[in-house]
Structure formats: structure tokens, C-alpha cells
């Protein structure tokens, strides 16, 4: 699953397949990068967690080639602190929000679950994502002000 939302133009990709390095790179190569090329995003930072498919050497090499030093990832130029969910909008907001709605009607089949996931993700509006990003930047400001930043190389480059 992935998100990108500059100026309310949202890219959303969802899959229920088991993701390995090859599938993840294919999604990045065939969908994400071509879509980014349609927008002015030269200064875009890319952040991902430490899932195995994300940190596969081939994946990291592809992302470094695409984003250079603007890659926040385990084994990337900027190491994202593990289990630091207060700074990760997908962790502190999105997964809980999506899960609460996806399981509201207690899906009994994989097909039902997939339909719920697609519906909930599709229904997320750009305005909600903008609020999440505003909240995220407030969290970064708080950490910077309190001088307990686990990642000064990111906060002070923003």
C-alpha cells in the first residue's frame, strides 16, 4: 500500500498479494515512478518501513537511483528509527483508521475483506490526508523544539 499527496493530487495503490522484493520493485518501477514523472517532485523525500521487501538490496538500489539522498529507509542514506510510530502517519493514524472501518461489518471471506479495504482506501479524501500531514509536521516541530530528535538530518533539512 502506498500514498503520495502533493497539493491534493493523491496516488493510492493497494494490493492484497504477498509482497516480495520483486513485486515491490515492479510496483515502484511500473506504477509509482511513472506517476511521479507526471508531477514536479524533484525534491520529494521517500520514506518506508523496514519490511523485508522494502529493504531488499535491489529495492534499496532502485530507490537510491530514484531519490538519491532523499530516501528514508532501513539500509538507506537516512535510517528511519524503527518503531518510532509517533512520526509515521501510516502508523499513528492510517492503519488504525482503515482497520476500524474495514472490520466494522466483520468480513467473513477474503473477497469481502478485499472489497472493504478497497472501499475504505478509495473513500479517503485528500482533505483528510492534508490534515494528517499538518499533524505530522506539528509532531516534527514538537520534536525539534524539545531537542529529542532521533533524526536531526531530516528535521533540519525540511
Phi and psi in radians as a Rosetta constraint file:
Dihedral C 1 N 2 CA 2 C 2 CIRCULARHARMONIC -2.569 0.35
Dihedral N 2 CA 2 C 2 N 3 CIRCULARHARMONIC 2.785 0.35
Dihedral C 2 N 3 CA 3 C 3 CIRCULARHARMONIC -2.441 0.35
Dihedral N 3 CA 3 C 3 N 4 CIRCULARHARMONIC 2.583 0.35
Dihedral C 3 N 4 CA 4 C 4 CIRCULARHARMONIC -2.703 0.35
Dihedral N 4 CA 4 C 4 N 5 CIRCULARHARMONIC 2.272 0.35
Dihedral C 4 N 5 CA 5 C 5 CIRCULARHARMONIC -2.532 0.35
Dihedral N 5 CA 5 C 5 N 6 CIRCULARHARMONIC 1.194 0.35
Dihedral C 5 N 6 CA 6 C 6 CIRCULARHARMONIC -1.475 0.35
Dihedral N 6 CA 6 C 6 N 7 CIRCULARHARMONIC 2.260 0.35
Dihedral C 6 N 7 CA 7 C 7 CIRCULARHARMONIC 0.912 0.35
Dihedral N 7 CA 7 C 7 N 8 CIRCULARHARMONIC 0.750 0.35
Dihedral C 7 N 8 CA 8 C 8 CIRCULARHARMONIC 1.179 0.35
Dihedral N 8 CA 8 C 8 N 9 CIRCULARHARMONIC 0.186 0.35
Dihedral C 8 N 9 CA 9 C 9 CIRCULARHARMONIC -1.677 0.35
Dihedral N 9 CA 9 C 9 N 10 CIRCULARHARMONIC 1.961 0.35
Dihedral C 9 N 10 CA 10 C 10 CIRCULARHARMONIC -1.862 0.35
Dihedral N 10 CA 10 C 10 N 11 CIRCULARHARMONIC 2.309 0.35
Dihedral C 10 N 11 CA 11 C 11 CIRCULARHARMONIC -1.813 0.35
Dihedral N 11 CA 11 C 11 N 12 CIRCULARHARMONIC 2.240 0.35
Dihedral C 11 N 12 CA 12 C 12 CIRCULARHARMONIC -2.278 0.35
Dihedral N 12 CA 12 C 12 N 13 CIRCULARHARMONIC 2.297 0.35
Dihedral C 12 N 13 CA 13 C 13 CIRCULARHARMONIC -2.314 0.35
Dihedral N 13 CA 13 C 13 N 14 CIRCULARHARMONIC 2.304 0.35
Dihedral C 13 N 14 CA 14 C 14 CIRCULARHARMONIC -2.298 0.35
Dihedral N 14 CA 14 C 14 N 15 CIRCULARHARMONIC 2.442 0.35
Dihedral C 14 N 15 CA 15 C 15 CIRCULARHARMONIC -2.525 0.35
Dihedral N 15 CA 15 C 15 N 16 CIRCULARHARMONIC 2.589 0.35
Dihedral C 15 N 16 CA 16 C 16 CIRCULARHARMONIC -1.915 0.35
Dihedral N 16 CA 16 C 16 N 17 CIRCULARHARMONIC 0.119 0.35
Dihedral C 16 N 17 CA 17 C 17 CIRCULARHARMONIC -1.351 0.35
Dihedral N 17 CA 17 C 17 N 18 CIRCULARHARMONIC 2.679 0.35
Dihedral C 17 N 18 CA 18 C 18 CIRCULARHARMONIC -1.139 0.35
Dihedral N 18 CA 18 C 18 N 19 CIRCULARHARMONIC 2.234 0.35
Dihedral C 18 N 19 CA 19 C 19 CIRCULARHARMONIC -1.694 0.35
Dihedral N 19 CA 19 C 19 N 20 CIRCULARHARMONIC 2.151 0.35
Dihedral C 19 N 20 CA 20 C 20 CIRCULARHARMONIC -2.030 0.35
Dihedral N 20 CA 20 C 20 N 21 CIRCULARHARMONIC 3.105 0.35
Dihedral C 20 N 21 CA 21 C 21 CIRCULARHARMONIC -1.000 0.35
Dihedral N 21 CA 21 C 21 N 22 CIRCULARHARMONIC -0.725 0.35
Dihedral C 21 N 22 CA 22 C 22 CIRCULARHARMONIC -1.115 0.35
Dihedral N 22 CA 22 C 22 N 23 CIRCULARHARMONIC -0.793 0.35
Dihedral C 22 N 23 CA 23 C 23 CIRCULARHARMONIC -1.151 0.35
Dihedral N 23 CA 23 C 23 N 24 CIRCULARHARMONIC -0.724 0.35
Dihedral C 23 N 24 CA 24 C 24 CIRCULARHARMONIC -1.119 0.35
Dihedral N 24 CA 24 C 24 N 25 CIRCULARHARMONIC -0.782 0.35
Dihedral C 24 N 25 CA 25 C 25 CIRCULARHARMONIC -1.109 0.35
Dihedral N 25 CA 25 C 25 N 26 CIRCULARHARMONIC -0.673 0.35
Dihedral C 25 N 26 CA 26 C 26 CIRCULARHARMONIC -1.086 0.35
Dihedral N 26 CA 26 C 26 N 27 CIRCULARHARMONIC -0.735 0.35
Dihedral C 26 N 27 CA 27 C 27 CIRCULARHARMONIC -1.102 0.35
Dihedral N 27 CA 27 C 27 N 28 CIRCULARHARMONIC -0.763 0.35
Dihedral C 27 N 28 CA 28 C 28 CIRCULARHARMONIC -1.126 0.35
Dihedral N 28 CA 28 C 28 N 29 CIRCULARHARMONIC -0.802 0.35
Dihedral C 28 N 29 CA 29 C 29 CIRCULARHARMONIC -1.237 0.35
Dihedral N 29 CA 29 C 29 N 30 CIRCULARHARMONIC -0.747 0.35
Dihedral C 29 N 30 CA 30 C 30 CIRCULARHARMONIC -1.576 0.35
Dihedral N 30 CA 30 C 30 N 31 CIRCULARHARMONIC -0.382 0.35
Dihedral C 30 N 31 CA 31 C 31 CIRCULARHARMONIC -2.093 0.35
Dihedral N 31 CA 31 C 31 N 32 CIRCULARHARMONIC -1.019 0.35
Dihedral C 31 N 32 CA 32 C 32 CIRCULARHARMONIC -1.165 0.35
Dihedral N 32 CA 32 C 32 N 33 CIRCULARHARMONIC -0.921 0.35
Dihedral C 32 N 33 CA 33 C 33 CIRCULARHARMONIC -1.106 0.35
Dihedral N 33 CA 33 C 33 N 34 CIRCULARHARMONIC -0.793 0.35
Dihedral C 33 N 34 CA 34 C 34 CIRCULARHARMONIC -1.034 0.35
Dihedral N 34 CA 34 C 34 N 35 CIRCULARHARMONIC -0.639 0.35
Dihedral C 34 N 35 CA 35 C 35 CIRCULARHARMONIC -1.199 0.35
Dihedral N 35 CA 35 C 35 N 36 CIRCULARHARMONIC -0.693 0.35
Dihedral C 35 N 36 CA 36 C 36 CIRCULARHARMONIC -1.071 0.35
Dihedral N 36 CA 36 C 36 N 37 CIRCULARHARMONIC -0.625 0.35
Dihedral C 36 N 37 CA 37 C 37 CIRCULARHARMONIC -1.132 0.35
Dihedral N 37 CA 37 C 37 N 38 CIRCULARHARMONIC -0.288 0.35
Dihedral C 37 N 38 CA 38 C 38 CIRCULARHARMONIC -1.465 0.35
Dihedral N 38 CA 38 C 38 N 39 CIRCULARHARMONIC -0.036 0.35
Dihedral C 38 N 39 CA 39 C 39 CIRCULARHARMONIC -2.296 0.35
Dihedral N 39 CA 39 C 39 N 40 CIRCULARHARMONIC 2.833 0.35
Dihedral C 39 N 40 CA 40 C 40 CIRCULARHARMONIC -1.543 0.35
Dihedral N 40 CA 40 C 40 N 41 CIRCULARHARMONIC 1.619 0.35
Dihedral C 40 N 41 CA 41 C 41 CIRCULARHARMONIC -2.315 0.35
Dihedral N 41 CA 41 C 41 N 42 CIRCULARHARMONIC 0.636 0.35
Dihedral C 41 N 42 CA 42 C 42 CIRCULARHARMONIC -1.040 0.35
Dihedral N 42 CA 42 C 42 N 43 CIRCULARHARMONIC -0.486 0.35
Dihedral C 42 N 43 CA 43 C 43 CIRCULARHARMONIC -1.786 0.35
Dihedral N 43 CA 43 C 43 N 44 CIRCULARHARMONIC 0.246 0.35
Dihedral C 43 N 44 CA 44 C 44 CIRCULARHARMONIC -1.184 0.35
Dihedral N 44 CA 44 C 44 N 45 CIRCULARHARMONIC 2.329 0.35
Dihedral C 44 N 45 CA 45 C 45 CIRCULARHARMONIC -1.645 0.35
Dihedral N 45 CA 45 C 45 N 46 CIRCULARHARMONIC 2.515 0.35
Dihedral C 45 N 46 CA 46 C 46 CIRCULARHARMONIC -1.997 0.35
Dihedral N 46 CA 46 C 46 N 47 CIRCULARHARMONIC 2.244 0.35
Dihedral C 46 N 47 CA 47 C 47 CIRCULARHARMONIC -2.172 0.35
Dihedral N 47 CA 47 C 47 N 48 CIRCULARHARMONIC 2.415 0.35
Dihedral C 47 N 48 CA 48 C 48 CIRCULARHARMONIC -2.592 0.35
Dihedral N 48 CA 48 C 48 N 49 CIRCULARHARMONIC 2.823 0.35
Dihedral C 48 N 49 CA 49 C 49 CIRCULARHARMONIC -1.478 0.35
Dihedral N 49 CA 49 C 49 N 50 CIRCULARHARMONIC -2.942 0.35
Dihedral C 49 N 50 CA 50 C 50 CIRCULARHARMONIC -1.678 0.35
Dihedral N 50 CA 50 C 50 N 51 CIRCULARHARMONIC 0.382 0.35
Dihedral C 50 N 51 CA 51 C 51 CIRCULARHARMONIC -0.984 0.35
Dihedral N 51 CA 51 C 51 N 52 CIRCULARHARMONIC 2.554 0.35
Dihedral C 51 N 52 CA 52 C 52 CIRCULARHARMONIC -0.975 0.35
Dihedral N 52 CA 52 C 52 N 53 CIRCULARHARMONIC -0.742 0.35
Dihedral C 52 N 53 CA 53 C 53 CIRCULARHARMONIC -1.139 0.35
Dihedral N 53 CA 53 C 53 N 54 CIRCULARHARMONIC -0.472 0.35
Dihedral C 53 N 54 CA 54 C 54 CIRCULARHARMONIC -1.332 0.35
Dihedral N 54 CA 54 C 54 N 55 CIRCULARHARMONIC -0.510 0.35
Dihedral C 54 N 55 CA 55 C 55 CIRCULARHARMONIC -1.861 0.35
Dihedral N 55 CA 55 C 55 N 56 CIRCULARHARMONIC 0.109 0.35
Dihedral C 55 N 56 CA 56 C 56 CIRCULARHARMONIC -0.969 0.35
Dihedral N 56 CA 56 C 56 N 57 CIRCULARHARMONIC 2.440 0.35
Dihedral C 56 N 57 CA 57 C 57 CIRCULARHARMONIC -0.941 0.35
Dihedral N 57 CA 57 C 57 N 58 CIRCULARHARMONIC -0.758 0.35
Dihedral C 57 N 58 CA 58 C 58 CIRCULARHARMONIC -1.073 0.35
Dihedral N 58 CA 58 C 58 N 59 CIRCULARHARMONIC -0.669 0.35
Dihedral C 58 N 59 CA 59 C 59 CIRCULARHARMONIC -1.171 0.35
Dihedral N 59 CA 59 C 59 N 60 CIRCULARHARMONIC -0.826 0.35
Dihedral C 59 N 60 CA 60 C 60 CIRCULARHARMONIC -1.061 0.35
Dihedral N 60 CA 60 C 60 N 61 CIRCULARHARMONIC -0.737 0.35
Dihedral C 60 N 61 CA 61 C 61 CIRCULARHARMONIC -1.075 0.35
Dihedral N 61 CA 61 C 61 N 62 CIRCULARHARMONIC -0.766 0.35
Dihedral C 61 N 62 CA 62 C 62 CIRCULARHARMONIC -1.058 0.35
Dihedral N 62 CA 62 C 62 N 63 CIRCULARHARMONIC -0.796 0.35
Dihedral C 62 N 63 CA 63 C 63 CIRCULARHARMONIC -1.193 0.35
Dihedral N 63 CA 63 C 63 N 64 CIRCULARHARMONIC -0.653 0.35
Dihedral C 63 N 64 CA 64 C 64 CIRCULARHARMONIC -1.111 0.35
Dihedral N 64 CA 64 C 64 N 65 CIRCULARHARMONIC -0.722 0.35
Dihedral C 64 N 65 CA 65 C 65 CIRCULARHARMONIC -1.085 0.35
Dihedral N 65 CA 65 C 65 N 66 CIRCULARHARMONIC -0.593 0.35
Dihedral C 65 N 66 CA 66 C 66 CIRCULARHARMONIC -1.474 0.35
Dihedral N 66 CA 66 C 66 N 67 CIRCULARHARMONIC -0.768 0.35
Dihedral C 66 N 67 CA 67 C 67 CIRCULARHARMONIC -1.934 0.35
Dihedral N 67 CA 67 C 67 N 68 CIRCULARHARMONIC -0.114 0.35
Dihedral C 67 N 68 CA 68 C 68 CIRCULARHARMONIC 1.043 0.35
Dihedral N 68 CA 68 C 68 N 69 CIRCULARHARMONIC -2.278 0.35
Dihedral C 68 N 69 CA 69 C 69 CIRCULARHARMONIC -1.375 0.35
Dihedral N 69 CA 69 C 69 N 70 CIRCULARHARMONIC -0.007 0.35
Dihedral C 69 N 70 CA 70 C 70 CIRCULARHARMONIC -1.640 0.35
Dihedral N 70 CA 70 C 70 N 71 CIRCULARHARMONIC 0.628 0.35
Dihedral C 70 N 71 CA 71 C 71 CIRCULARHARMONIC -1.964 0.35
Dihedral N 71 CA 71 C 71 N 72 CIRCULARHARMONIC 2.108 0.35
Dihedral C 71 N 72 CA 72 C 72 CIRCULARHARMONIC -1.894 0.35
Dihedral N 72 CA 72 C 72 N 73 CIRCULARHARMONIC 1.861 0.35
Dihedral C 72 N 73 CA 73 C 73 CIRCULARHARMONIC -2.911 0.35
Dihedral N 73 CA 73 C 73 N 74 CIRCULARHARMONIC 2.696 0.35
Dihedral C 73 N 74 CA 74 C 74 CIRCULARHARMONIC -1.035 0.35
Dihedral N 74 CA 74 C 74 N 75 CIRCULARHARMONIC 2.281 0.35
Dihedral C 74 N 75 CA 75 C 75 CIRCULARHARMONIC 1.260 0.35
Dihedral N 75 CA 75 C 75 N 76 CIRCULARHARMONIC 0.172 0.35
Dihedral C 75 N 76 CA 76 C 76 CIRCULARHARMONIC -1.700 0.35
Dihedral N 76 CA 76 C 76 N 77 CIRCULARHARMONIC 3.120 0.35
Dihedral C 76 N 77 CA 77 C 77 CIRCULARHARMONIC -1.026 0.35
Dihedral N 77 CA 77 C 77 N 78 CIRCULARHARMONIC -0.621 0.35
Dihedral C 77 N 78 CA 78 C 78 CIRCULARHARMONIC -2.074 0.35
Dihedral N 78 CA 78 C 78 N 79 CIRCULARHARMONIC 2.029 0.35
Dihedral C 78 N 79 CA 79 C 79 CIRCULARHARMONIC -1.435 0.35
Dihedral N 79 CA 79 C 79 N 80 CIRCULARHARMONIC 2.071 0.35
Dihedral C 79 N 80 CA 80 C 80 CIRCULARHARMONIC -1.341 0.35
Dihedral N 80 CA 80 C 80 N 81 CIRCULARHARMONIC 2.279 0.35
Dihedral C 80 N 81 CA 81 C 81 CIRCULARHARMONIC -1.092 0.35
Dihedral N 81 CA 81 C 81 N 82 CIRCULARHARMONIC 2.233 0.35
Dihedral C 81 N 82 CA 82 C 82 CIRCULARHARMONIC -1.159 0.35
Dihedral N 82 CA 82 C 82 N 83 CIRCULARHARMONIC 2.561 0.35
Dihedral C 82 N 83 CA 83 C 83 CIRCULARHARMONIC 0.955 0.35
Dihedral N 83 CA 83 C 83 N 84 CIRCULARHARMONIC 0.590 0.35
Dihedral C 83 N 84 CA 84 C 84 CIRCULARHARMONIC -1.856 0.35
Dihedral N 84 CA 84 C 84 N 85 CIRCULARHARMONIC 1.137 0.35
Dihedral C 84 N 85 CA 85 C 85 CIRCULARHARMONIC -1.222 0.35
Dihedral N 85 CA 85 C 85 N 86 CIRCULARHARMONIC -0.326 0.35
Dihedral C 85 N 86 CA 86 C 86 CIRCULARHARMONIC -1.080 0.35
Dihedral N 86 CA 86 C 86 N 87 CIRCULARHARMONIC -0.354 0.35
Dihedral C 86 N 87 CA 87 C 87 CIRCULARHARMONIC -1.841 0.35
Dihedral N 87 CA 87 C 87 N 88 CIRCULARHARMONIC 0.014 0.35
Dihedral C 87 N 88 CA 88 C 88 CIRCULARHARMONIC -1.937 0.35
Dihedral N 88 CA 88 C 88 N 89 CIRCULARHARMONIC 1.826 0.35
Dihedral C 88 N 89 CA 89 C 89 CIRCULARHARMONIC -0.958 0.35
Dihedral N 89 CA 89 C 89 N 90 CIRCULARHARMONIC -0.606 0.35
Dihedral C 89 N 90 CA 90 C 90 CIRCULARHARMONIC -1.113 0.35
Dihedral N 90 CA 90 C 90 N 91 CIRCULARHARMONIC -0.603 0.35
Dihedral C 90 N 91 CA 91 C 91 CIRCULARHARMONIC -1.409 0.35
Dihedral N 91 CA 91 C 91 N 92 CIRCULARHARMONIC -0.843 0.35
Dihedral C 91 N 92 CA 92 C 92 CIRCULARHARMONIC -1.411 0.35
Dihedral N 92 CA 92 C 92 N 93 CIRCULARHARMONIC -0.205 0.35
Dihedral C 92 N 93 CA 93 C 93 CIRCULARHARMONIC -2.338 0.35
Dihedral N 93 CA 93 C 93 N 94 CIRCULARHARMONIC -1.085 0.35
Dihedral C 93 N 94 CA 94 C 94 CIRCULARHARMONIC -1.064 0.35
Dihedral N 94 CA 94 C 94 N 95 CIRCULARHARMONIC -0.867 0.35
Dihedral C 94 N 95 CA 95 C 95 CIRCULARHARMONIC -1.079 0.35
Dihedral N 95 CA 95 C 95 N 96 CIRCULARHARMONIC -0.745 0.35
Dihedral C 95 N 96 CA 96 C 96 CIRCULARHARMONIC -1.136 0.35
Dihedral N 96 CA 96 C 96 N 97 CIRCULARHARMONIC -0.738 0.35
Dihedral C 96 N 97 CA 97 C 97 CIRCULARHARMONIC -1.071 0.35
Dihedral N 97 CA 97 C 97 N 98 CIRCULARHARMONIC -0.885 0.35
Dihedral C 97 N 98 CA 98 C 98 CIRCULARHARMONIC -1.099 0.35
Dihedral N 98 CA 98 C 98 N 99 CIRCULARHARMONIC -0.810 0.35
Dihedral C 98 N 99 CA 99 C 99 CIRCULARHARMONIC -1.039 0.35
Dihedral N 99 CA 99 C 99 N 100 CIRCULARHARMONIC -0.728 0.35
Dihedral C 99 N 100 CA 100 C 100 CIRCULARHARMONIC -1.098 0.35
Dihedral N 100 CA 100 C 100 N 101 CIRCULARHARMONIC -0.616 0.35
Dihedral C 100 N 101 CA 101 C 101 CIRCULARHARMONIC -1.449 0.35
Dihedral N 101 CA 101 C 101 N 102 CIRCULARHARMONIC -0.646 0.35
Dihedral C 101 N 102 CA 102 C 102 CIRCULARHARMONIC -1.098 0.35
Dihedral N 102 CA 102 C 102 N 103 CIRCULARHARMONIC -0.700 0.35
Dihedral C 102 N 103 CA 103 C 103 CIRCULARHARMONIC -1.666 0.35
Dihedral N 103 CA 103 C 103 N 104 CIRCULARHARMONIC 0.110 0.35
Dihedral C 103 N 104 CA 104 C 104 CIRCULARHARMONIC -1.029 0.35
Dihedral N 104 CA 104 C 104 N 105 CIRCULARHARMONIC -0.667 0.35
Dihedral C 104 N 105 CA 105 C 105 CIRCULARHARMONIC -1.757 0.35
Dihedral N 105 CA 105 C 105 N 106 CIRCULARHARMONIC 0.295 0.35
Dihedral C 105 N 106 CA 106 C 106 CIRCULARHARMONIC 0.865 0.35
Dihedral N 106 CA 106 C 106 N 107 CIRCULARHARMONIC 1.191 0.35
Dihedral C 106 N 107 CA 107 C 107 CIRCULARHARMONIC -1.037 0.35
Dihedral N 107 CA 107 C 107 N 108 CIRCULARHARMONIC 2.396 0.35
Dihedral C 107 N 108 CA 108 C 108 CIRCULARHARMONIC -1.830 0.35
Dihedral N 108 CA 108 C 108 N 109 CIRCULARHARMONIC -0.211 0.35
Dihedral C 108 N 109 CA 109 C 109 CIRCULARHARMONIC -2.252 0.35
Dihedral N 109 CA 109 C 109 N 110 CIRCULARHARMONIC 2.789 0.35
Dihedral C 109 N 110 CA 110 C 110 CIRCULARHARMONIC -1.095 0.35
Dihedral N 110 CA 110 C 110 N 111 CIRCULARHARMONIC -0.662 0.35
Dihedral C 110 N 111 CA 111 C 111 CIRCULARHARMONIC -1.081 0.35
Dihedral N 111 CA 111 C 111 N 112 CIRCULARHARMONIC -0.765 0.35
Dihedral C 111 N 112 CA 112 C 112 CIRCULARHARMONIC -1.104 0.35
Dihedral N 112 CA 112 C 112 N 113 CIRCULARHARMONIC -0.766 0.35
Dihedral C 112 N 113 CA 113 C 113 CIRCULARHARMONIC -1.054 0.35
Dihedral N 113 CA 113 C 113 N 114 CIRCULARHARMONIC -0.809 0.35
Dihedral C 113 N 114 CA 114 C 114 CIRCULARHARMONIC -1.074 0.35
Dihedral N 114 CA 114 C 114 N 115 CIRCULARHARMONIC -0.753 0.35
Dihedral C 114 N 115 CA 115 C 115 CIRCULARHARMONIC -1.077 0.35
Dihedral N 115 CA 115 C 115 N 116 CIRCULARHARMONIC -0.727 0.35
Dihedral C 115 N 116 CA 116 C 116 CIRCULARHARMONIC -1.094 0.35
Dihedral N 116 CA 116 C 116 N 117 CIRCULARHARMONIC -0.785 0.35
Dihedral C 116 N 117 CA 117 C 117 CIRCULARHARMONIC -1.053 0.35
Dihedral N 117 CA 117 C 117 N 118 CIRCULARHARMONIC -0.851 0.35
Dihedral C 117 N 118 CA 118 C 118 CIRCULARHARMONIC -1.058 0.35
Dihedral N 118 CA 118 C 118 N 119 CIRCULARHARMONIC -0.726 0.35
Dihedral C 118 N 119 CA 119 C 119 CIRCULARHARMONIC -1.114 0.35
Dihedral N 119 CA 119 C 119 N 120 CIRCULARHARMONIC -0.833 0.35
Dihedral C 119 N 120 CA 120 C 120 CIRCULARHARMONIC -1.131 0.35
Dihedral N 120 CA 120 C 120 N 121 CIRCULARHARMONIC -0.787 0.35
Dihedral C 120 N 121 CA 121 C 121 CIRCULARHARMONIC -1.109 0.35
Dihedral N 121 CA 121 C 121 N 122 CIRCULARHARMONIC -0.763 0.35
Dihedral C 121 N 122 CA 122 C 122 CIRCULARHARMONIC -1.091 0.35
Dihedral N 122 CA 122 C 122 N 123 CIRCULARHARMONIC -0.590 0.35
Dihedral C 122 N 123 CA 123 C 123 CIRCULARHARMONIC -1.365 0.35
Dihedral N 123 CA 123 C 123 N 124 CIRCULARHARMONIC -0.169 0.35
Dihedral C 123 N 124 CA 124 C 124 CIRCULARHARMONIC -1.241 0.35
Dihedral N 124 CA 124 C 124 N 125 CIRCULARHARMONIC 2.160 0.35
Dihedral C 124 N 125 CA 125 C 125 CIRCULARHARMONIC -1.635 0.35
Dihedral N 125 CA 125 C 125 N 126 CIRCULARHARMONIC 2.651 0.35
Dihedral C 125 N 126 CA 126 C 126 CIRCULARHARMONIC -0.947 0.35
Dihedral N 126 CA 126 C 126 N 127 CIRCULARHARMONIC -0.600 0.35
Dihedral C 126 N 127 CA 127 C 127 CIRCULARHARMONIC -1.088 0.35
Dihedral N 127 CA 127 C 127 N 128 CIRCULARHARMONIC -0.658 0.35
Dihedral C 127 N 128 CA 128 C 128 CIRCULARHARMONIC -1.158 0.35
Dihedral N 128 CA 128 C 128 N 129 CIRCULARHARMONIC -0.748 0.35
Dihedral C 128 N 129 CA 129 C 129 CIRCULARHARMONIC -1.128 0.35
Dihedral N 129 CA 129 C 129 N 130 CIRCULARHARMONIC -0.634 0.35
Dihedral C 129 N 130 CA 130 C 130 CIRCULARHARMONIC -1.089 0.35
Dihedral N 130 CA 130 C 130 N 131 CIRCULARHARMONIC -0.712 0.35
Dihedral C 130 N 131 CA 131 C 131 CIRCULARHARMONIC -1.114 0.35
Dihedral N 131 CA 131 C 131 N 132 CIRCULARHARMONIC -0.695 0.35
Dihedral C 131 N 132 CA 132 C 132 CIRCULARHARMONIC -1.086 0.35
Dihedral N 132 CA 132 C 132 N 133 CIRCULARHARMONIC -0.757 0.35
Dihedral C 132 N 133 CA 133 C 133 CIRCULARHARMONIC -1.153 0.35
Dihedral N 133 CA 133 C 133 N 134 CIRCULARHARMONIC -0.684 0.35
Dihedral C 133 N 134 CA 134 C 134 CIRCULARHARMONIC -1.053 0.35
Dihedral N 134 CA 134 C 134 N 135 CIRCULARHARMONIC -0.760 0.35
Dihedral C 134 N 135 CA 135 C 135 CIRCULARHARMONIC -1.123 0.35
Dihedral N 135 CA 135 C 135 N 136 CIRCULARHARMONIC -0.710 0.35
Dihedral C 135 N 136 CA 136 C 136 CIRCULARHARMONIC -1.071 0.35
Dihedral N 136 CA 136 C 136 N 137 CIRCULARHARMONIC -0.790 0.35
Dihedral C 136 N 137 CA 137 C 137 CIRCULARHARMONIC -1.156 0.35
Dihedral N 137 CA 137 C 137 N 138 CIRCULARHARMONIC -0.566 0.35
Dihedral C 137 N 138 CA 138 C 138 CIRCULARHARMONIC -1.115 0.35
Dihedral N 138 CA 138 C 138 N 139 CIRCULARHARMONIC -0.698 0.35
Dihedral C 138 N 139 CA 139 C 139 CIRCULARHARMONIC -1.105 0.35
Dihedral N 139 CA 139 C 139 N 140 CIRCULARHARMONIC -0.737 0.35
Dihedral C 139 N 140 CA 140 C 140 CIRCULARHARMONIC -1.091 0.35
Dihedral N 140 CA 140 C 140 N 141 CIRCULARHARMONIC -0.748 0.35
Dihedral C 140 N 141 CA 141 C 141 CIRCULARHARMONIC -1.058 0.35
Dihedral N 141 CA 141 C 141 N 142 CIRCULARHARMONIC -0.728 0.35
Dihedral C 141 N 142 CA 142 C 142 CIRCULARHARMONIC -1.079 0.35
Dihedral N 142 CA 142 C 142 N 143 CIRCULARHARMONIC -0.803 0.35
Dihedral C 142 N 143 CA 143 C 143 CIRCULARHARMONIC -1.120 0.35
Dihedral N 143 CA 143 C 143 N 144 CIRCULARHARMONIC -0.744 0.35
Dihedral C 143 N 144 CA 144 C 144 CIRCULARHARMONIC -1.058 0.35
Dihedral N 144 CA 144 C 144 N 145 CIRCULARHARMONIC -0.786 0.35
Dihedral C 144 N 145 CA 145 C 145 CIRCULARHARMONIC -1.153 0.35
Dihedral N 145 CA 145 C 145 N 146 CIRCULARHARMONIC -0.598 0.35
Dihedral C 145 N 146 CA 146 C 146 CIRCULARHARMONIC -1.485 0.35
Dihedral N 146 CA 146 C 146 N 147 CIRCULARHARMONIC -0.090 0.35
Dihedral C 146 N 147 CA 147 C 147 CIRCULARHARMONIC 1.019 0.35
Dihedral N 147 CA 147 C 147 N 148 CIRCULARHARMONIC 0.533 0.35
Dihedral C 147 N 148 CA 148 C 148 CIRCULARHARMONIC -1.955 0.35
Dihedral N 148 CA 148 C 148 N 149 CIRCULARHARMONIC 0.494 0.35
Dihedral C 148 N 149 CA 149 C 149 CIRCULARHARMONIC -1.119 0.35
Dihedral N 149 CA 149 C 149 N 150 CIRCULARHARMONIC 2.230 0.35
Dihedral C 149 N 150 CA 150 C 150 CIRCULARHARMONIC -1.467 0.35
Dihedral N 150 CA 150 C 150 N 151 CIRCULARHARMONIC -0.050 0.35
Dihedral C 150 N 151 CA 151 C 151 CIRCULARHARMONIC -2.559 0.35
Dihedral N 151 CA 151 C 151 N 152 CIRCULARHARMONIC 1.102 0.35
Dihedral C 151 N 152 CA 152 C 152 CIRCULARHARMONIC -1.045 0.35
Dihedral N 152 CA 152 C 152 N 153 CIRCULARHARMONIC -0.476 0.35
Dihedral C 152 N 153 CA 153 C 153 CIRCULARHARMONIC -1.149 0.35
Dihedral N 153 CA 153 C 153 N 154 CIRCULARHARMONIC -0.375 0.35
Dihedral C 153 N 154 CA 154 C 154 CIRCULARHARMONIC -1.626 0.35
Dihedral N 154 CA 154 C 154 N 155 CIRCULARHARMONIC -0.900 0.35
Dihedral C 154 N 155 CA 155 C 155 CIRCULARHARMONIC -1.004 0.35
Dihedral N 155 CA 155 C 155 N 156 CIRCULARHARMONIC -0.716 0.35
Dihedral C 155 N 156 CA 156 C 156 CIRCULARHARMONIC -1.493 0.35
Dihedral N 156 CA 156 C 156 N 157 CIRCULARHARMONIC -0.041 0.35
Dihedral C 156 N 157 CA 157 C 157 CIRCULARHARMONIC -1.715 0.35
Dihedral N 157 CA 157 C 157 N 158 CIRCULARHARMONIC -0.143 0.35
